[in-house]
Amino acid sequence: MKSENLVEIKDLNFSYGDRAILKGINMTMHRGKVIAIMGGSGCGKTTLLRLIGGAVTPSSGSVKVAGQVVHDLSRDELFQMRRKMSMLFQFGALFTDLSVFDNVAFQMREHTNLPEAVIRDLVLMKLHAVGLRGAHKLMPAELSGGMARRVALARSIALDPLLIMYDEPFTGLDPISLSVIGSLIRRLTDALGMTSIVVTHDVQESLKIVDYVYFISEGVIAAHGTPAEVQESITPFVHQFVHGEEDGPVPFHYPASAYARDLRMGGSVA
């Protein structure tokens, strides 16, 4: 019987040299759910995705995907594991010299022996799912930002992965495109039964579509819970982040000497 948990992270520590990024992280991500990872810039959110995908190795602790410890896999085993994963990068990362159709077909041609007629039908099916079947002949330069993100999403589901990781999928989108992408993430997760991990700063849009939220602050899990629990949280960092408050645990002012003292120094701030 398959475990209900697709991703299990236990006592995870990771550092870049002497700089600790993640400290004792524990997370559980259920199959078929949308999980958000939130926190300030530089807190380790994208690094966490890289650890799940096996791009980097933890200093200690473990990351399991579908019951396998990612960093214990051989090179060939890791590549096999990655075929069950997909990644939607911040700005889509489409191949600029390939058409929309060929961008979505790329993985099918690279990793399967399907005949071209079957690939054609599958590509059109994936594009139809994101509302862009009619744009299959266009080049990436002819797409709006929202359309490019939707093509990238169609490419992400090309091989029906168990897990999709989204790195800031809402960045730079207008309100309509942002809502469309959010809705697609939710609908495709439910329709395909996959697990979606969304790294994002967009609190309001994310809380509409996710099942569970983890907040990272200073390398640790500051809080976690359902969207309703997060919105009602009285934890200072979470409350400041969710409500976009100017000051709180994350200060508005960078540490400095007393303002009046600097003014008295007559122009010298050395």
N, C-alpha and C positions, 0 to 999 in steps of 0.2 A: 504493500500500500504506500502511495506517495505521501510524503510529509506535506502538511498544510503550508509549511514555510518554504518559499523558494530561495530566499536569501537569509542567511543567519550570520551575524557579525558579533564576535565575542571578544571582549577585553582587548580591543584593537588599539595599538599604538603605532604611530608613524611619525618620522622626523625627516627633515631635509638637513643633513649634517647635524649640527647641534641644535637646530631650531625645531622644537616639538610642534607638530601640526595637529595631530589627533591623540587624545589621551584617554585610554580606557573606554573606547566607544563600544556600546552594546545596542544592536538593532535586530529586529525581526520583521521580515517583509513577507506577507502572505501571498499565495498564488491568486491571481485574478484581481488584485487590488491596485489602487493608485496611491503611492506614498510620496509625500513631499518632504524634501530636505531643505530647510531654510536657515538663514543666518547671515551675518554681515560679510562683506567682501573679505576674502583672505582667511576665512575661518576653517577651510578644509573641505568644503562641499564637493568641489570638482575632484579633489584628491581622493575622496571617498569613492567616486565613480571609477576612477582609475584603478583603485584597489580591487573593486568588484570585478572589473574587466581584466585584471591580471597585468596591467601595464606597469605597475610598481608593486613592490613586496613590502608587507608590514614589518615594522621593527619587532613586534611581538603580537600575540593574539592570532585570531583566525578569521577568514572570510570564506563562508561556504555558499555555493550556488548549486541548487538541485542536489544537495547532499555531498558535494565534492569540495574539498578544501582547495581553493583556486591556486594558492601559491605553492602547493605540493604537486601540481600537475606537471608532466613533462611538456616540452614544446608542442608536440603533436596533440597531446591531450588538451592543452590549453586552446589550440586552434579549433579542435572539435567543440570545446565548450563555447568558444566565441561564436560559433555558427548558430548557437541557440540564443545569442544576445544581439541586440542592435543598439545603435547610438544615434541620437539626433543632436547634432552640434548646434552651437548657439546661433549661427547665421545660416544653417542649412548645409553648407560645405558641398554644394553640388559641383559636379564636374563641368566646368564652364564650356568645354568644347564638345559636349555631348547634349543631344536634345533631351527634353523631358522624358520621352519614351525610353531612350537609351540609358539615362540615369537610373530609372527604376528597374530596367532589365539587367543592369550590370551584374548584380549579385547572382541572378538566376543563370546568366551565361558563365559566370566565373565558377560557381560552386555546384552546378547541376548539369546533367546531360539531357535536359528536356529539349524536345524539338522546338524549332523557332515558332511554329504555329501555336504551340501550347504557351510558350513564353509571351507571345503577343496577347493572347486572351488573358493571361494572368496579370500582365502589366496594365491592360485596360481596366481590369477588375480593380486593381489597387488604386489606380488613378480615379476611377469612378467613386471609390469609397471616400476620397478626399475632395470630390467635386471638380476634378480637373481632367476628366477624360477628353474633353474637347480641346485641351491645351497640349496634347501629347507631341505635337510637331514643333512646339516653340523651343527656343533656346533659353538658357538661364538668364541671359541679359535682357530678354523680353518680358521677364516676370516681375511682378511687384514683390516687395519683401514678404508679404503674407502668402502669396502664391508659391514663392520659392520654399518657404517653410513647409507648406502643404505637400509639395513635391518631395521634399526631404523626408516627410513623414510616410508618404507612399513607399519610398525607397526603403525606409526602416522596417516596414512590415512585409517586404517582398518575400522573405523566406519564412514567414509566420513564426517569429521568435517567441521563446518563453518569456523573455525579459527585454524591455526597452528602457534605456536610460536617456533622459532629456536634460541637456545642459542649458539652462536659461532659455526655454523655448518661446517665452513671451517678449524677450528683449527687442526693442525697436519696432514693435507692431502698433498699428493704429487700433482704437478700441474695437472695431468690427472684426479685424483679422485676429486680434487677441482672443476675442470671444469664440471665434470659429475654431482656432487651434485648441483652446481649452476643451470645447465640446467634442472635438475629434479625438483628443486623448482619452476622454472618458468613454465615448462610444466604442472606439476601437479596442480599448482594454476589455470592455464588457463583451463585445462581439467575438473577439479572438481568444478570450480567456487567458490573456497574458498578464504579466506583472509590469507596472510602469513606475519608474522612480523619476521624480521630477525635482531637479535642483532649480530653485527659483527665488527671486526677491519679490515677485508679484504676489502679495499676500491675498488681496481680495479675490482675484481671479482663481488662484489656486484653491482657496478654501471652498469654492463652489464645486470643485470636481474631485477632490482627493478624499480618500478614506481615512488616512492617518498622516500625522505631521510630526517630524522630528526637528527641533531647533538646536543648532550647534552654536556655542559661544565659547571663545577662548579654548577651543579644542575638545570640549566636553559636551555631552547632551545636557542642554540647559533645561529642556522641557520636552514632553511628547504627549500626544493624545489625539483624539478626534478633532475635526474642525470646530465643533461646538465647545469642547473642553478648552481648546486653545484660545478661542475668542473670549472666553470667560476667565482666563488665567489671570491671577494676580501676581505671578512671578514678574518682577520689575523688567527684566530684559524682554521677555515675551510680550508683555503689555506695551512696552515702548515700540517694539518692532511691528506688532500687529496694527497698532493705531497710528504709527508714523509720527510719534512724538519727537520733538526737537531735542529734548534733553532727558537724561535718565542714566542707566548704567553705561550706555554709550554716550559720552559727553559731546556737546556741540563744540566746546573750546578744547583745542589741543593744550596739553599741560604747559603752563607758563608761569613766570613770576607775577607778583601782584601788579595789576594794571596801573594803579596810581604810582607805583614805584617806577615802572617803565616810562611813564609820562614825565616824572621828575628828572629823568636822566638826560633831558635836554637833547634828544635826538639820537643818542648812542644806545643801541640795543645789543651790544657785544656781551 
